[in-house]
Amino acid sequence: MVAYPKWLAALVFGVVVVYLNYWMWDDSRIVLGLPVNLLYHVVLSVCLAPIMVVVVRRAWPRYLSDD
């Protein structure tokens, strides 16, 4: 069993909480030509890309990539 750092688990949990944006479900505003909910997910995806790089580099099992 692999022991993951607690900050990594907290980061993933925080990403899940932020991803589920229940506070914007009924918002129909248009911002920059996009519905605000879609724009939120575009910005979130751009911000999550470096976080996913960190998660994969820190938590990827070594035995899966060894030749």
Kinemage of the C-alpha trace (Angstrom):
@kinemage 1
@onewidth
@group {chain A} dominant
@subgroup {mainchain}
@vectorlist {calphas} color= white
{ca met a 1} P 0.000 0.000 0.000
{ca val a 2} L 1.305 3.437 -0.951
{ca ala a 3} L 1.192 6.219 1.623
{ca tyr a 4} L 0.198 9.477 -0.034
{ca pro a 5} L 1.027 12.840 1.519
{ca lys a 6} L -1.867 14.373 3.412
{ca trp a 7} L -1.574 17.625 1.478
{ca leu a 8} L -2.087 15.706 -1.753
{ca ala a 9} L -5.266 14.086 -0.458
{ca ala a 10} L -6.502 17.477 0.783
{ca leu a 11} L -5.709 19.029 -2.604
{ca val a 12} L -7.703 16.377 -4.468
{ca phe a 13} L -10.612 16.750 -2.039
{ca gly a 14} L -10.532 20.533 -2.484
{ca val a 15} L -10.569 20.143 -6.263
{ca val a 16} L -13.662 17.948 -6.038
{ca val a 17} L -15.430 20.495 -3.824
{ca val a 18} L -14.563 23.378 -6.150
{ca tyr a 19} L -15.518 21.366 -9.241
{ca leu a 20} L -19.047 20.762 -7.945
{ca asn a 21} L -20.144 24.365 -8.218
{ca tyr a 22} L -23.665 23.975 -6.862
{ca trp a 23} L -23.836 27.715 -6.164
{ca met a 24} L -23.918 28.545 -9.907
{ca trp a 25} L -26.447 26.020 -11.226
{ca asp a 26} L -29.209 28.585 -11.780
{ca asp a 27} L -26.994 31.440 -12.960
{ca ser a 28} L -27.768 32.336 -16.580
{ca arg a 29} L -25.440 35.328 -17.050
{ca ile a 30} L -23.285 35.619 -20.153
{ca val a 31} L -19.641 36.614 -19.573
{ca leu a 32} L -17.156 36.993 -22.438
{ca gly a 33} L -19.710 35.428 -24.780
{ca leu a 34} L -20.041 32.245 -22.698
{ca pro a 35} L -22.523 31.208 -20.026
{ca val a 36} L -20.898 31.913 -16.677
{ca asn a 37} L -21.040 28.239 -15.670
{ca leu a 38} L -19.157 27.174 -18.817
{ca leu a 39} L -16.603 29.941 -18.337
{ca tyr a 40} L -16.129 28.753 -14.751
{ca his a 41} L -15.296 25.265 -15.988
{ca val a 42} L -12.920 26.588 -18.651
{ca val a 43} L -10.967 28.582 -16.050
{ca leu a 44} L -11.108 25.665 -13.620
{ca ser a 45} L -9.698 23.272 -16.226
{ca val a 46} L -6.797 25.611 -16.975
{ca cys a 47} L -6.053 25.908 -13.253
{ca leu a 48} L -6.338 22.160 -12.653
{ca ala a 49} L -3.850 21.140 -15.341
{ca pro a 50} L -0.746 21.947 -13.239
{ca ile a 51} L -2.391 20.390 -10.178
{ca met a 52} L -2.918 17.155 -12.100
{ca val a 53} L 0.746 17.188 -13.152
{ca val a 54} L 1.733 17.361 -9.476
{ca val a 55} L -0.700 14.596 -8.522
{ca val a 56} L 0.534 12.272 -11.263
{ca arg a 57} L 4.214 12.897 -10.505
{ca arg a 58} L 3.764 12.407 -6.753
{ca ala a 59} L 1.199 9.602 -6.640
{ca trp a 60} L 1.799 7.517 -9.764
{ca pro a 61} L 2.878 4.017 -8.741
{ca arg a 62} L 6.498 3.445 -9.781
{ca tyr a 63} L 5.940 -0.215 -10.672
{ca leu a 64} L 3.551 0.785 -13.475
{ca ser a 65} L 6.202 2.769 -15.340
{ca asp a 66} L 9.274 0.588 -14.710
{ca asp a 67} L 10.478 -1.340 -17.743
